Amino acid sequence: MTDDGSMAATGGNQLRRRQVIGGVAAATLAAAAVGATKAEAASRIVVCNWGGEGIKAQSAAWGQPFAQHSGVPVEFDGSGPTFGKIRTMVESGNVVWDVCDANLAVAIDLGRKGYLEKIDWTVVDKNKVRPGFWNDWGVSHFVYSFVLAYDKVKFKDKPPRTWADFWNIKDFPGSRALSARTLGSLEAALMADGVPARKEALYPLDEKRALAKIKAIKDNCVYWSSGAESQQLMRQGEVSMALMWHTRATTLRDEKNSHVDFTWNQGLMIPAGWIVPKGNPAGKAVFDFIAFTQTPSTQIELLRLDGSGPANPAASAMIPDDLRDKDPAYGPNAEVQAVADPLWLADNQDRVYNDYVKIISG
């Protein structure tokens, strides 16, 4: 999930940005000082994320500052921490990652099955995340959303604003893009079928209703397997609209001569989370790094670099005005979205995925 576009600032906003970003060094120094003693026991921290601009952004916002002030280098592996890779590492006793960029549903699923270390709450602070954005095995470090992106040139003065529009082939012609995974696609289908964009209305998901809705449009859809692929489909005009990560949509919107825009309306907000594979090489020292990433100023820096929204409410209150249109958790943006339910997803998404694949590949 990446976004390397940045918005221009003037006057007071420019000053505020300098103040916030300039505060990263001071805040990170203070945060590192707390955990430096324990972190020094580790020779390095290895972070696995999903590659692309995410490596550059997380390295700049978290990796390099933590290494500078703790003395422990942070290395990034962008190959993607899939369930299968983590399971194989743990079962073989050959774990090479210390912390992985996943989501809270994955944390519950893998944690219950014994593949993860529990979060050390004596080091990591529950109060630095929103209510419900943590569990025994995972803690949110940023927030992202699935949004409806569209070709603003093609649709001109009548752009799609709802998932019902996305499903309306007659009035909004052209191919569409959905995720090859169920997350986001099922929720969008239900909202297209009239379910309100609220967590309590969407969950537990009526999977049969959602799958039937997807089946009705499947011949007009292509299915992306990576954020980069979703961008390519929109950038090259292969689809007229897409369900995609807001970070990727923001990048497209901010490109020179862009023909892509998106709406926050009926978005699905996801609390991304750190997870720690059982038997990670750095041991307990990894929790010093996780605690470090909770610092508000570093989360704002990540927002600036790749569009990932702060998980720490204190960071949200500090965001400069010129960055608010990138933040899914910012008031007006969040008010029109639903928040995903990690517990339902952990219990059900793998099972539903098999039915989803049958429909989209049939």
C-alpha positions in Angstrom: 0.0 0.0 0.0 1.9 3.0 -1.2 1.4 6.6 -2.0 4.4 8.8 -2.8 2.3 11.9 -3.8 2.6 14.9 -1.5 0.3 18.0 -1.4 1.7 21.5 -1.6 1.4 23.7 1.5 1.5 27.4 1.9 1.7 29.8 4.8 0.7 28.4 8.2 0.3 24.9 6.8 3.9 24.9 5.6 5.0 26.0 9.0 2.9 23.3 10.7 4.4 20.7 8.5 8.0 21.8 9.3 7.0 21.8 13.0 5.5 18.3 12.9 8.2 16.7 10.7 10.9 18.5 12.6 9.5 17.0 15.7 10.1 13.5 14.5 13.8 13.6 15.6 13.0 14.8 19.1 10.0 12.4 19.6 11.9 9.4 18.2 14.9 10.2 20.4 12.6 10.2 23.5 10.8 7.0 22.4 14.0 5.2 21.7 15.6 6.2 25.0 12.9 4.2 26.8 13.6 0.9 25.0 17.2 1.3 24.0 18.6 -0.9 26.8 16.4 -3.9 25.9 16.7 -3.3 22.2 20.6 -3.5 22.4 20.3 -7.2 23.1 19.2 -7.7 19.5 21.7 -7.5 16.6 19.0 -6.3 14.2 15.3 -6.1 13.7 13.9 -7.5 10.4 10.5 -6.1 9.2 8.5 -7.9 6.5 6.0 -5.7 4.6 4.5 -5.7 1.2 7.3 -4.0 -0.7 7.1 -1.1 -3.1 7.1 2.4 -1.7 6.1 0.9 1.6 9.7 -0.1 2.2 11.0 3.4 1.6 8.3 5.0 3.7 8.5 2.7 6.7 12.3 2.8 6.6 12.3 6.6 6.6 9.6 7.1 9.2 10.5 4.2 11.5 13.5 2.1 10.6 16.3 4.7 10.2 15.3 6.8 13.2 15.0 3.7 15.5 18.4 2.5 14.3 20.0 5.9 14.9 18.8 6.2 18.5 18.8 2.6 19.6 21.9 1.4 17.8 19.9 -1.6 16.4 19.7 -1.7 12.6 16.3 -2.3 11.0 16.1 -4.2 7.8 13.1 -4.6 5.5 12.0 -7.6 3.5 9.3 -6.6 1.0 8.3 -10.1 -0.1 5.0 -10.0 1.8 4.3 -11.9 5.1 1.7 -14.3 3.8 0.0 -16.9 6.1 1.9 -19.7 4.3 5.3 -18.2 4.7 4.8 -17.5 8.4 3.5 -20.9 9.0 6.4 -22.6 7.2 9.0 -20.5 9.1 7.5 -21.3 12.5 6.9 -25.0 11.8 10.4 -25.5 10.5 12.0 -23.5 13.3 13.7 -21.2 10.7 12.1 -17.8 11.5 13.9 -14.9 9.8 11.3 -12.1 10.4 10.9 -10.3 13.7 7.8 -8.3 12.9 5.3 -8.4 10.0 3.0 -5.8 8.5 -0.4 -7.6 8.4 -3.9 -6.8 9.7 -5.7 -7.6 12.9 -7.8 -10.4 11.4 -4.6 -12.1 10.3 -3.3 -11.6 13.9 -6.2 -13.4 15.4 -6.2 -16.2 12.9 -2.4 -16.9 13.1 -2.3 -16.2 16.9 -5.0 -18.7 17.7 -3.1 -21.4 15.7 0.1 -20.8 17.7 2.1 -19.1 15.0 2.6 -15.7 16.8 4.0 -14.3 19.9 1.6 -12.3 22.1 2.1 -8.6 22.2 4.1 -7.5 25.3 1.8 -4.8 26.8 4.4 -3.9 29.3 6.3 -2.3 26.4 3.6 -1.5 23.8 0.9 0.9 24.9 -2.8 -0.1 24.3 -3.8 3.5 25.0 -1.9 4.7 21.9 -4.4 3.0 19.5 -8.1 3.4 18.9 -10.5 1.2 20.8 -10.7 -2.2 19.2 -7.6 -1.7 17.1 -5.5 -4.3 19.0 -5.8 -7.9 20.2 -3.6 -10.4 22.0 -1.3 -11.0 18.9 -1.5 -7.7 17.0 -1.5 -3.9 17.4 -2.5 -1.4 14.8 0.3 0.8 13.5 -1.6 2.5 10.7 -5.0 2.6 9.0 -5.9 2.2 5.4 -9.2 2.0 3.5 -10.7 0.3 0.5 -12.2 3.0 -1.7 -14.0 3.5 -5.0 -11.6 5.0 -7.6 -12.9 6.1 -11.0 -11.9 7.7 -14.3 -13.0 11.3 -13.8 -12.5 12.1 -17.5 -14.7 9.2 -18.6 -17.5 10.1 -16.2 -17.0 13.9 -16.2 -19.8 15.6 -14.3 -21.5 12.4 -13.2 -18.9 10.3 -11.4 -19.8 7.2 -9.4 -20.2 7.9 -5.7 -21.6 4.7 -4.3 -21.1 0.9 -4.7 -24.6 0.8 -6.3 -23.1 3.0 -9.0 -20.2 0.6 -9.3 -22.7 -2.2 -9.9 -24.7 -0.1 -12.4 -23.3 -1.1 -15.7 -26.0 0.7 -17.7 -25.4 4.2 -16.4 -21.7 3.7 -15.6 -20.3 1.6 -18.5 -16.9 0.0 -18.6 -14.9 -2.7 -16.9 -14.4 -2.7 -13.2 -11.7 -4.0 -10.9 -12.3 -5.9 -7.6 -9.7 -7.5 -5.3 -8.9 -11.2 -5.9 -9.3 -11.6 -2.1 -12.6 -11.3 -0.3 -11.7 -8.4 2.0 -13.3 -5.3 0.6 -15.1 -7.0 -2.2 -17.8 -8.7 -0.1 -18.4 -5.5 1.9 -18.7 -3.4 -1.3 -21.2 -5.9 -2.7 -23.4 -5.7 0.4 -23.3 -1.9 0.3 -24.2 -2.0 -3.4 -27.2 -4.1 -2.3 -28.4 -1.5 0.2 -26.6 -2.3 3.4 -25.5 0.9 5.2 -21.8 1.7 5.5 -21.6 0.9 9.2 -19.7 -1.9 10.9 -22.8 -3.0 12.9 -24.9 -3.1 9.8 -22.4 -5.0 7.6 -21.2 -7.6 10.1 -21.7 -10.5 10.4 -21.5 -10.4 6.6 -24.4 -12.0 4.7 -21.9 -13.9 2.6 -24.5 -15.6 0.3 -26.1 -12.2 -0.4 -22.6 -10.7 -1.1 -21.5 -13.6 -3.4 -24.8 -13.4 -5.3 -24.2 -9.7 -5.9 -20.6 -10.3 -7.1 -21.8 -13.1 -9.4 -24.2 -10.7 -11.1 -21.3 -8.4 -12.1 -18.4 -10.8 -12.5 -18.4 -10.8 -16.3 -17.7 -7.0 -16.2 -14.8 -7.3 -13.7 -11.1 -8.0 -13.6 -9.5 -9.0 -10.3 -6.2 -7.6 -9.0 -3.8 -9.4 -6.7 -1.6 -6.5 -5.7 -1.8 -2.8 -5.1 0.5 -2.2 -8.0 -1.7 -4.2 -10.3 -4.8 -2.2 -9.2 -2.9 1.0 -10.0 -1.9 -0.2 -13.4 -5.4 -1.1 -14.4 -6.7 2.4 -13.6 -3.6 4.3 -14.9 -3.8 2.6 -18.3 -7.5 2.9 -18.6 -8.2 -0.8 -18.7 -11.0 -0.3 -16.2 -13.3 2.7 -15.6 -13.5 2.2 -11.8 -11.9 0.0 -9.2 -12.1 -1.1 -5.6 -8.6 -0.3 -4.3 -6.5 0.8 -1.4 -6.8 4.5 -0.7 -3.0 4.8 -0.7 -2.8 3.6 -4.2 -5.8 5.8 -5.3 -4.2 8.8 -3.7 -1.0 8.3 -5.6 -3.0 8.1 -8.9 -5.0 11.2 -8.0 -1.9 13.2 -7.3 0.0 12.3 -10.4 0.6 14.9 -13.1 -2.2 15.1 -15.6 -4.1 12.4 -13.7 -7.5 11.1 -14.9 -8.2 9.3 -11.7 -10.0 10.3 -8.6 -11.7 8.5 -5.7 -14.4 9.0 -3.1 -14.3 8.2 0.7 -18.0 7.5 0.6 -18.8 3.9 1.6 -15.1 3.1 2.1 -14.0 0.2 4.3 -11.4 1.2 6.9 -8.9 -1.5 7.9 -6.7 -1.4 11.0 -3.4 -2.7 9.8 -1.3 -4.4 12.5 2.1 -5.5 13.6 2.4 -9.2 14.3 5.4 -11.1 15.6 6.2 -14.6 14.4 6.7 -17.1 17.2 10.5 -17.6 17.7 11.5 -14.4 16.0 15.3 -13.9 16.1 15.3 -10.5 18.0 13.1 -11.9 20.7 11.5 -9.4 23.1 13.6 -6.5 21.7 11.1 -6.3 18.8 8.5 -4.8 21.1 10.8 -1.8 21.6 10.6 -1.2 17.9 6.8 -1.6 17.9 6.5 0.8 20.7 8.7 3.2 18.8 6.3 3.2 15.9 3.5 4.4 18.1 5.1 7.9 18.4 2.6 10.4 16.9 5.1 12.4 14.9 6.5 9.2 13.2 3.0 8.2 12.2 2.4 11.6 10.7 5.6 11.2 8.8 4.4 7.9 7.4 1.1 9.6 6.4 3.1 12.2 4.5 5.3 9.6 2.8 2.8 6.9 1.7 -0.7 8.0 2.9 -1.0 5.4 5.7 -3.3 6.9 8.3 -2.2 7.2 11.9 -3.4 4.5 14.3 -2.6 6.7 17.3 -5.5 9.1 18.0 -3.0 11.6 19.3 -1.3 11.7 15.9 -4.6 12.3 14.2 -5.1 15.5 16.3 -1.7 16.8 15.1 -2.1 16.2 11.3 -1.4 19.3 9.2 -4.4 20.5 7.2 -2.7 19.8 3.9 -2.4 16.0 4.7 -6.0 15.5 5.9 -7.4 14.5 2.5 -5.0 11.5 2.6 -6.0 10.3 6.1 -8.9 7.7 6.2 -9.4 8.3 9.9 -9.8 12.0 9.6 -13.3 13.1 10.8 -15.2 13.8 7.6 -13.4 11.0 5.8 -14.1 8.4 8.5 -17.8 9.5 9.0 -18.8 8.1 5.6 -17.0 4.8 6.0 -17.4 1.5 7.7 -14.7 -0.1 9.9 -13.9 -3.8 9.2 -14.5 -6.4 11.9 -11.3 -8.3 12.5 -13.0 -11.0 14.6 -15.6 -11.9 11.9 -12.9 -11.9 9.2 -10.6 -14.1 11.3 -13.4 -16.6 11.8 -14.7 -16.7 8.3 -12.7 -15.1 5.5 -10.6 -18.1 4.6 -13.7 -20.3 4.4 -15.6 -17.8 2.3 -12.6 -17.2 0.0 -13.1 -20.7 -1.5 -16.6 -19.8 -2.6 -15.5 -16.4 -3.8 -12.8 -18.0 -6.1 -15.3 -20.4 -7.6 -17.6 -17.5 -8.5 -15.0 -15.1 -10.0 -13.1 -17.8 -11.9 -16.2 -19.7 -13.1 
